[in-house]
Amino acid sequence: MGQPERDELHFLGTAGARFVMITQFRASAGTVLSLKDTRVLIDPGPGTLVKFTASKPRLNPAKLDAILLTHKHLDHSNDVNVMIEAMTEGGFKRRGVLLCPRDALTNEGDAVVLNYYRALVDRIEVFREGGSYPVGNLLIETPKRHMHGTVETYGLNVKVRGDQGERTVVSFVADTLYFEELERYYDGKVLVLNVAMYKRREGVDHLTVNDARTIIEANRPRVTILTHFGMTMLRNKPWEIAKQLSMETGVEVIAARDGMRFDLSPFI
């Protein structure tokens, strides 16, 4: 990952929903959070390992402290097993933490993390509503279970350990149908929103642009980053949507791009 370590978000991929994933109009790799010398890979979808090896400077998975799944859908979990193998250097060095919902592990349904790879990590933390999980110098919280079909899905608040009186550095609002008071669970100075849809479509449990506006106006973070774009978002140009939301809300809104690196140091 290069030295010295930067406090940043590195968006390896910004694809959301199945058609963008299978066409690779946007990459479906995960996001790397590097903060206070702790490195977490979030939602390693298809192509994450390829993006690690292709990045310049090259990303080293053996330097990861944790791999995290907000939920088990393929575009968020496809590369979880290979990334565990890479994090543990082929399984020869047992290390790292796996954080994920229980249904990503259950043997009664479609587990996405294979039994062999579970044994390679130091620790597995199973998400629950209101949970708090130490990883290196960070504290990762899952304040609320989301509404996203039948799979367990959780958003994230990331804090620096030992700094509990401060606001959350970065919040990730993962895939969900908007529900009343969703915004009150996420108080990050930097707010990352998965906005897959331009407008609401019945039966699709994802946030829309109007939902994003509601959350931004209620929370007023210092910066909002839109990501996880479906086809309707891409057709309507996420960068133009972000510019419009910035003007309407008075909050800086950015549309993530594949490979984008966002500096977190001003927000710590």
TORVEXZA-972971 format. One record per residue (C-alpha): residue in three letters; z, y, x. Coordinates in steps of 0.02 Angstrom, whole numbers, plus 50000, padded with zeros to 5 digits. Layout:
ALAZYX/...
//
This chain:
MET500005000050000/GLY500005011350151/GLN501385020850241/PRO502295031750202/GLU502545025550024/ARG502065038449892/ASP502985041349729/GLU501535038949610/LEU500665030249468/HIS499085021249521/PHE497985017049370/LEU496955002149428/GLY496185000549255/THR496155010449093/ALA495324998148973/GLY496094995248804/ALA495644982348672/ARG494504967448688/PHE492754975048692/VAL493104987148832/MET493944972948926/ILE492534960248906/THR491174972948946/GLN492184980949087/PHE491614998349033/ARG493325002349104/ALA494274990849220/SER495654980449140/ALA496774979249293/GLY498584984949284/THR499555000249338/VAL500605001149496/LEU502185011749487/SER502845016749658/LEU504485026249650/LYS505955027849769/ASP505285013949882/THR505145001949735/ARG503454995149680/VAL503134987949506/LEU501494980949439/ILE501344983849252/ASP500214973449139/PRO499054964249261/GLY497524961349152/PRO495884953449208/GLY495324959349378/THR496994965449445/LEU496924955049603/VAL495134960749635/LYS495664978949618/PHE497104976249740/THR495944969349872/ALA494584982449841/SER495734997749844/LYS495635009449993/PRO496875008950071/ARG497054990950018/LEU498534987049905/ASN499664973449971/PRO500384962549830/ALA501684955549951/LYS502514972749944/LEU502784972049756/ASP504594971349698/ALA504194966249520/ILE502824961549397/LEU503064967149218/LEU502214962549054/THR502434974048905/HIS501714959748802/LYS500694944048823/HIS498974948948758/LEU497594944148878/ASP497134961948930/HIS498944964248988/SER499354947249061/ASN497804937849120/ASP498164939849307/VAL500054937549299/ASN500054920349380/VAL498874924549522/MET499834940649555/ILE501474930849565/GLU500634919549692/ALA500024934649790/MET501724943349780/THR502574927749850/GLU501234925149985/GLY500574909049910/GLY502294903549853/PHE502964902250031/LYS504134917050011/ARG505184916549854/ARG505404934749805/GLY505174947749671/VAL505644949649489/LEU504654945049333/LEU505054955349179/CYS504264950549013/PRO504574946648829/ARG505244929548784/ASP503634924148698/ALA502694925848863/LEU503774911448927/THR504084900648775/ASN503524882648784/GLU503414881948595/GLY501894893148586/ASP500604900848700/ALA501584904548857/VAL500584915048979/VAL501704912849132/LEU501514895149196/ASN503064884949239/TYR502554882949421/TYR502464901749449/ARG504114905249364/ALA504964895549504/LEU504194906649638/VAL505104922749593/ASP506894927249633/ARG507324932149456/ILE506614932449280/GLU507224945549156/VAL506824942948972/PHE506574959048876/ARG507594963448724/GLU507764979048619/GLY508974990948705/GLY508874981248869/SER509144988349043/TYR508534979849202/PRO508834984749384/VAL507344982949501/GLY507574989549677/ASN508055007949663/LEU507495009049482/LEU508205005349312/ILE506924999649183/GLU507415001049000/THR506604993648845/PRO507285004748707/LYS506334998048556/ARG505264983348506/HIS503544989348453/MET502464984748304/HIS500994975548379/GLY500484960448277/THR501524944848301/VAL501834946648488/GLU503414954148563/THR502964971048636/TYR504074983848722/GLY503845001248791/LEU504735006748950/ASN505855020549015/VAL506005021249204/LYS507495029849286/VAL508115031149464/ARG509695020849488/GLY511265030849519/ASP510505045649429/GLN510995041149251/GLY511325058949194/GLU509515063849220/ARG508055061949102/THR506895047349121/VAL505605050349259/VAL504185041349170/SER504005033049000/PHE502665020748949/VAL502275019448763/ALA501425002548759/ASP500294995748623/THR501004998648449/LEU500665004348273/TYR501465021348251/PHE503115020148158/GLU504375033248105/GLU505385040248252/LEU504415030548384/GLU504425046248490/ARG506325047748496/TYR506455032248607/TYR505435039548752/ASP506055054848846/GLY505085053649008/LYS504615069349104/VAL502955060349124/LEU502405051548965/VAL501055038048974/LEU500285033848805/ASN499175018948766/VAL497935026948646/ALA496635013848604/MET495895021448446/TYR495145038148401/LYS495575036148216/ARG496625024048116/ARG495825007648064/GLU496734996447942/GLY497474980948021/VAL497374987248200/ASP499084990348276/HIS498675003748405/LEU499025022248426/THR497725035248377/VAL497395052948437/ASN498385059848290/ASP499845048448336/ALA499765054748515/ARG499825072748452/THR501365068948347/ILE502265060848495/ILE501805074748617/GLU502345088648500/ALA504005080148464/ASN504445075748645/ARG503625089748742/PRO503565080548909/ARG503035090149063/VAL501445079749075/THR500635066848960/ILE499385054049024/LEU498235045248901/THR497605027848947/HIS497125010748877/PHE495545016748791/GLY494575006948662/MET492745009748621/THR493035023648494/MET494045033348622/LEU492705031348755/ARG491335036848635/ASN492325052548598/LYS492635056548783/PRO494485054748826/TRP494415069448947/GLU493845080848805/ILE495195073748690/ALA496505077148824/LYS495895095048845/GLN495995097948656/LEU497745090548645/SER498295101748788/MET497705117148694/GLU498475111548529/THR500175106448597/GLY500425117748748/VAL500835102148851/GLU499745096748997/VAL498785081248942/ILE497725070849062/ALA496525056649025/ALA496775043049155/ARG495295036649254/ASP495075019949341/GLY495835021749514/MET496755037949472/ARG498325041349573/PHE499605052949494/ASP500965060849602/LEU502715058249530/SER503665067649666/PRO503795084149567/PHE504665074849424/ILE506055065849519/
//
